[in-house]
Structure formats: structure tokens, C-alpha cells
Amino acid sequence: VFLPQESVAFLGKMLVIGLSFAATQTPSYDDTPNPEFLNPSWMAGIPDAQPLSGVTMPGTHNTMALYGGVYAECQSWSLESQLHAGVRFLDIRVRHINGNLTIHHGVSYQRAHFGHVLEGVADFLLKYPSETVLMRLKEEFSETNNIYGTVVDFIHRHAHWDLLWHSRTVPTMGEARGKLIILQDFSGPDLGMRYGSLDIADDWKVPSLLDLKNKWRSVSEHLEAAPAGNPEQMFLTFSSGAGVFANPRAVAHYMNPQLHHYLQAQTDSNRRFGIICMDFPAAPMIRRIIDFQLTEVRKDERRFLSKAGGKRGTSSLQRILKDRTKRT
């Protein structure tokens, strides 16, 4: 098979990028250790009555995948840094073994367990009660199909039952403040919303770098569908992908600029895009996504805080802190 010269050049460039160990920070892509700037309380300006399905928000794919080499790593910022940068959707994968829930990306152990994630989210929401965090939770690198009981145990040990949003329905922003909304991608009684209830585009299989244009087509088509979609349903679009001949960094190096240019062209369109989930997002990209709130949504954070007194959602979170103090 003979490839056009421009395709060969592109493949060569992407291969070098994907295997490079030099950290890069651009307006759309960042694999350095820290975000360029932070957006810790951007949800404060969203009115309480706004359904969460109408909020456009940034997320990260395989949120905790910081280790394991170029085929396992999908992020370079810690959970704390991601939350402070403005990420509000987390993609958490747990291995269920001997009553424990360790964090994995495939075979790669990510030097953490589910309790670390819960504590990180609870600490963040205690500090910023105007925010909410959505968490897709699924089993990975084990096939017990029975993680519900262990998840509940971890919640009681590392957080607090009242931290969770206990309903399948989409909450308003006011109902969601200070809450962790588990998007349950496993069997068992309801812990929160069901992951499958979202309208999802996750065409993650990118066999080679020659398939990147097809991947972008899938992403852009779903982004175009979101504004006209069911306003009561949450939309979730993954820009991430990988394959044998396309590691996550190389895919993100192509996809993130495409996504950034697309959103830049939509700046004045007053459209909701839902959750946009990425590998190696940059702070300016996150900021651009955050700015896509519907025009009727107030953006004056100080006015909201003066009315709310900065106290919404604090009661359950204060109990978490008290319980954790008792345990120590």
C-alpha cells in the first residue's frame, strides 16, 4: 500500500509526538504537571434553576491514568489539579480484588484506590460548595460484576452517604451543589444516575493515526447534535481515543486543536454541548468550554455568592470532615 506523501509526513510527525518525552503546553493540549491557570468555582454563576443537562462542562477520560507509559497515560495533572482547573466530569475505573477497589487503566495500576478519589472530591466540594462533580464509575481489569457492595463500603469509609445525589433524575444546579453525582456504570441498586441514561459518543477505537479524521467526524457530529437534542438528557462526547498504532498522546495532539478550533468558531452561538471529555486538556481549552453557558445563565460569580452566602452544600460536607477527624 502506497500512502500520499502528506500522509507519510503526518504519520511521522504524530509518531514523534506520541513517543516524545518532552512536556508540551499549548492552548488546547497540556501534558505538563500543572495547569496554566485555575477555574475552581466557575459553577457559582449558574442559577439554581438551571438543569444540569443544560450545562456545558469539561471532563477527563481515564481521569486517574497518570502512569504506565505512553499507551496507558491519558492525563498529566493530579485529581486535585484537574478539579481546580475546572474539570467537573471524572472517568474512574476500579479493579475489584480482595475487597479493595484499586484504580486501573487496563493492566496499569495507577498508584491509588477509590478511597483516594472520594476523599479528593469531598475535600474539593467542602472548599467549593458552589460546585458539583459527576463521576462515571466502572469496573476495569477484573470481571466480578459485583462491585456495588464494596463501592458503598468505600463511600461510608472515605466520604459520607449524604455527599451523593441519590436519584436517577437529572438535578438542577441548585440541587447538585456540593454533591457527587455517580454515573453508575455497573449493576446493583441505584447510587445515583445511570451512565447509560446519557446520550454518549465514545468511539474510542482509533486503530492508527490514519483514522483520526474519522474520529473527529464522530466527535463533531455528536457536538452538533447536542444543542438540538433532548434538553432533559445529558450529552457526553469523548474526544479521546487510542489503538495499537495510535497512543492517547498522539490522538490528543490531533484532536485537541481540532476541538479548540471548533469551539472557537461557536463562541457566540448560545448552544449547550454537554460534557466534553478529553485526554490532556489545557487550561485555555477548559476555559473555553466553561464559557459555553447559555446566555440566560448569569456569569457574575460574586452576585451569586452574596445571595448564597457561600454556604450551600456545606452541611453534609462538614459531617464528612468531622467523621474523618474522628477516624484519625
CORJOHU-V61284 format. One record per residue. N is the residue number from 0. D_CENTER is the distance of its C-alpha to the mean C-alpha in Angstrom with 2 decimals. Layout:
<<N	D_CENTER> <N	D_CENTER>>
This chain:
<<0	38.90> <1	39.24> <2	36.27> <3	36.79> <4	37.06> <5	34.02> <6	31.89> <7	33.29> <8	32.56> <9	28.94> <10	28.47> <11	30.17> <12	28.01> <13	24.72> <14	26.24> <15	27.20> <16	23.77> <17	22.05> <18	24.57> <19	24.86> <20	24.37> <21	24.52> <22	21.38> <23	20.58> <24	19.25> <25	19.47> <26	18.18> <27	15.54> <28	15.18> <29	15.18> <30	15.85> <31	17.86> <32	17.37> <33	16.57> <34	15.08> <35	17.97> <36	17.53> <37	15.50> <38	14.39> <39	14.29> <40	15.78> <41	15.12> <42	14.91> <43	18.47> <44	20.02> <45	18.83> <46	21.76> <47	21.76> <48	22.96> <49	20.07> <50	18.41> <51	14.65> <52	14.99> <53	16.40> <54	13.65> <55	11.80> <56	8.48> <57	6.08> <58	2.46> <59	3.36> <60	5.85> <61	8.04> <62	6.57> <63	10.23> <64	12.11> <65	14.21> <66	17.57> <67	19.85> <68	20.81> <69	19.84> <70	19.13> <71	16.82> <72	14.96> <73	11.65> <74	10.82> <75	13.55> <76	12.34> <77	12.61> <78	10.26> <79	12.58> <80	12.44> <81	8.73> <82	9.16> <83	12.43> <84	11.39> <85	9.60> <86	5.81> <87	5.69> <88	3.09> <89	3.59> <90	5.65> <91	8.98> <92	12.30> <93	15.57> <94	19.13> <95	21.72> <96	24.96> <97	27.81> <98	26.02> <99	23.17> <100	19.46> <101	18.66> <102	15.39> <103	15.95> <104	14.99> <105	18.09> <106	21.08> <107	19.47> <108	19.29> <109	16.74> <110	19.15> <111	17.46> <112	17.61> <113	15.74> <114	17.87> <115	16.50> <116	12.94> <117	14.62> <118	16.83> <119	14.28> <120	12.45> <121	16.00> <122	17.34> <123	14.83> <124	15.51> <125	19.16> <126	19.25> <127	17.37> <128	18.37> <129	17.69> <130	13.90> <131	11.92> <132	8.79> <133	7.59> <134	7.43> <135	8.34> <136	11.25> <137	13.75> <138	16.76> <139	17.12> <140	20.34> <141	22.39> <142	23.77> <143	25.01> <144	23.35> <145	24.07> <146	21.29> <147	21.51> <148	24.25> <149	22.74> <150	19.39> <151	21.59> <152	23.63> <153	20.78> <154	19.66> <155	23.31> <156	23.75> <157	20.75> <158	19.77> <159	21.60> <160	21.91> <161	21.86> <162	18.41> <163	17.10> <164	17.27> <165	19.97> <166	20.19> <167	19.23> <168	19.64> <169	17.20> <170	17.88> <171	18.95> <172	17.38> <173	20.34> <174	19.86> <175	16.20> <176	16.91> <177	16.80> <178	15.30> <179	12.72> <180	12.14> <181	12.05> <182	11.46> <183	14.34> <184	14.60> <185	17.94> <186	21.41> <187	23.07> <188	23.61> <189	20.98> <190	18.63> <191	16.66> <192	15.53> <193	15.87> <194	13.09> <195	15.93> <196	16.70> <197	14.04> <198	15.26> <199	13.26> <200	13.95> <201	13.02> <202	16.13> <203	15.03> <204	18.67> <205	20.01> <206	23.39> <207	24.47> <208	23.90> <209	26.33> <210	23.81> <211	21.32> <212	22.98> <213	22.56> <214	18.85> <215	18.66> <216	20.93> <217	18.63> <218	15.69> <219	18.16> <220	19.88> <221	16.93> <222	16.08> <223	19.80> <224	19.88> <225	17.25> <226	19.57> <227	22.46> <228	20.75> <229	21.30> <230	20.39> <231	19.95> <232	17.33> <233	13.60> <234	12.68> <235	9.72> <236	10.35> <237	9.40> <238	11.27> <239	11.24> <240	14.42> <241	17.18> <242	20.75> <243	23.94> <244	24.78> <245	21.38> <246	19.16> <247	15.46> <248	16.73> <249	19.37> <250	17.21> <251	14.78> <252	18.03> <253	19.13> <254	16.15> <255	14.67> <256	18.12> <257	18.64> <258	15.56> <259	16.64> <260	20.18> <261	19.32> <262	17.55> <263	20.39> <264	22.88> <265	21.37> <266	21.55> <267	24.28> <268	23.51> <269	22.21> <270	19.77> <271	16.57> <272	14.04> <273	11.49> <274	7.76> <275	7.64> <276	5.40> <277	7.31> <278	9.28> <279	11.05> <280	10.28> <281	13.12> <282	13.67> <283	15.81> <284	13.31> <285	10.83> <286	14.06> <287	15.14> <288	12.25> <289	12.81> <290	16.47> <291	16.22> <292	17.17> <293	20.25> <294	23.44> <295	24.61> <296	21.78> <297	23.32> <298	21.79> <299	24.30> <300	22.46> <301	25.78> <302	27.38> <303	24.75> <304	24.98> <305	28.76> <306	28.82> <307	26.32> <308	27.87> <309	24.50> <310	25.03> <311	22.86> <312	21.18> <313	23.03> <314	25.41> <315	23.27> <316	21.46> <317	24.91> <318	25.99> <319	23.24> <320	24.60> <321	28.13> <322	27.55> <323	25.99> <324	29.01> <325	31.34> <326	29.93> <327	30.52>>
